[in-house]
Amino acid sequence: MAGPLAATAADPARPDALRESAAAVLTGYAGSPAGLAALRTALDALAAQGSSGAPDGQRSALRILHHLVDRHGPTPAAALDVLTDALLRAGLRRTAARVALEAALSAMREGDPAPAQWDRWLVLAADHPYGLDLGRGQYLDHHGTLSPAVHRTVVSLRDRGTPAAGLVAVELVGAAGRRSGWRAPWPAELAALCADADPGVAESALLVDLGRSSD
């Protein structure tokens, strides 16, 4: 099933809506090696079409890739990694950074601190300050409870000692603290970030701390 879907998604002679639907369905097969390989084949083709060729073909391929980013429903982290690769090859770096963040969060929610995926996002977002804001509404739960990987991720990010990683750690601690009612270990993690050597990280953590009374 995955092979025909990949062929449909990659075929520029097919209607865009059909290709987009095929690519979206294909992400659901990414849990198996064969399904992930088929997804990579399809997205590689779309990336190639989006970076060269006739303008209409480029626009169609880029539109399909971009629409995949906004599809609803959970997407495996491995599929998001493949989509990030394709977006980068197609020249959509800003969108790739957004998907790389979702890949790291998806892995974390499933119990994996995923340091390599966080590193990738930090590199992509380093020259784009907008990319360092996780927002108050991030979902950190795994089957209804706060994923234990959130704490391991925070420790891993804080230990990097860079301003960008520290700012991400502040966002995660704030979200997890609010989600848990500021139970341990989040007050201690926030205190550590308030004492961070980088003034921006320390200030961001202080503002989270000041807002705890209203959470």
N, C-alpha and C positions, 0 to 999 in steps of 0.2 A: 504493500500500500504506500509506503513512504517513497519508493522510487517514482511511481507515476505522479505523485504530488510534487516531488522535486522537479520533474520534467515539465509539469504544467506551470509551476511558479517561474521557471527559468525561460520559458518560451515567449519571446517578444511578440509572436504572432497571435497569442491568445489575448482576450480582453483583460484589461487591467484588473477589473473587479474579480475575475476568476483567478488570476494569478495571485492576487492579494489573499483571497480566501484559502487557496492551496497552501501558500506560505504560512498563514496563520495556523491552519490545521496541522501542518508539518511540525510546528514547534511542540505539539503534544506528543510527538514520537521521539523527542530528543532524549528520553530516559533510557533508550537502548542504543548500543553502539551503531547499529545500522541506521536507526532513525536520526541520530546525531550527524552521521556522515552524509545522509541524504540532505539534511538541513544545510550543512556546510556547502554542499554542492550547489544547492539552489541559491543560497545567499552569495556565494562566490560569483555566480553568474550574474546576479542582480548588481553586485558591486562593480563588476567589469562593465556591464551595460551602462551603469550610472556615471562612470568616469570617462567614457569614450563613446564614439559613434554619433549617430544622428541626434540632434537636439530633442526631438520628440521621444526617442527611445531612452535617452538619458533621463528626461523628466519623468517618464513612466516608472523607470527602475527606482529612481530616488524617492518618488512618491510612495511606492510599495514598501521600500525599506523604512521610510519614516512612519508610515501607518502601522507597521509592525510594532513600533515602539509604544504606541498608544493602545494596543489591543488590551482587552480586559481579561482578567483571570490570571492565576498564577502561572509563571513560566519558569522552568528549571534554570538554575544558575548556568549550567553548561550551555543551554540554548542562548542565554543572554550573552555569554562570552563569544559565541559564534556571531551573533548579531553585532556585537561591538566591533569584532574584526571586520565585518562587511562594511559597517558604517565608516570606519577609518579608511578602508580602501576606496570607498566612494567619495571621500573628502568631507564627510559630515562629522567633523571632530567634536563639535559642541554636543550633538546628539549622542555620539559615541560615549562621551563622558557621562551623560545622563544614564545610559544603559549600563555602563560599567559600574556605576553606583548601585543600580538596582540588582546587578549580579552579586555584588558583595553583600548587600542586605539580604538577598534571597538565600545565599549560602549561610549567612549568620542565623537567619530564622530557622534553618534546617539543622542547626547545631554545629556548623563549621565556621570558625573564626576567619577562615579564608584570607590569610595575610597577603598572598600573591594578588588576589583580586582587589583588596584595598590598596595595595601598592600601585596597581595599574590605574585605578581611579584617581589616586592622588597625583600621579604623573599627568594624567589627562586634564585634571582640574586645576593644576598648579598655576597656570596662567589665566585662569578664568575664575575670579573671586566668587561669582554667583554659584559655582559648583560646590562650594564648601558649606553651603547651608542645607542641612538635612530637613529642616522644618520641624514644627511641633507635631505634625500629624503622621510621622513615619510609623508603620506597623512593625513592631519588634516581636510579636507573639509567634509562638510555634504551638499549634493545636490548643490555643486558648490560654497558654501560659507564657511568661517571658522566657525567651530562649536562654539557656545557660551560656550559650556562646556569646551573648552580648557582653558579658563581663570580660571574657577572655579577649574579645575584640578590643574593648576599651583599653585593657592593660597593654595589648600589643601595640595599639596606636600611640598610647602615652609614652611607651618605652622608645619609640622612634626618635623623640626629642625634637621634631620639626614643628614649626608653627602650624602648617597645614594639618598635619596629623593630630596635633593638640586641639585645634578647633573642631575637628570631626569628633574627637573624644568628648569634648564638652557637649556637643549636640546629642551624642548618644547617651551620655550620663544624664543630661536633662530629660530626655525622652523616657529613659528607663526609670529614673527617679520618680517622675510624675506617674508613670504606669504602675509602679509598685507602692506608691504612697510614701516614697523616700525611706524604704526599709534598707537595711544593710544589703550590699556593700556600697550603695550609691552615695550616702553622705561622705564617707571616707574618700571615695574616688573624686568627688567634687572638691573636697578640701585639698587633695593633692594637686588638682588642676588649678585651684586658686593660688597655689604656691609655685606655679610653673615659672620657669625662667623667662619665657617669652611674655612681654607685657600684654600683647593682644590676647593670648590664650588665658592669662590670669584675669584680665578684665572680663572676658566673655564668661568665664566660670563664676566670677563674682556676681555678674548680673543674673546668672541662673540662680545663684544662692540667694540673692536679694528677693527673687521672685518666688522662692519656695513657699512663703506664707500664703500666697494667693493660688497655689496649685491645688 
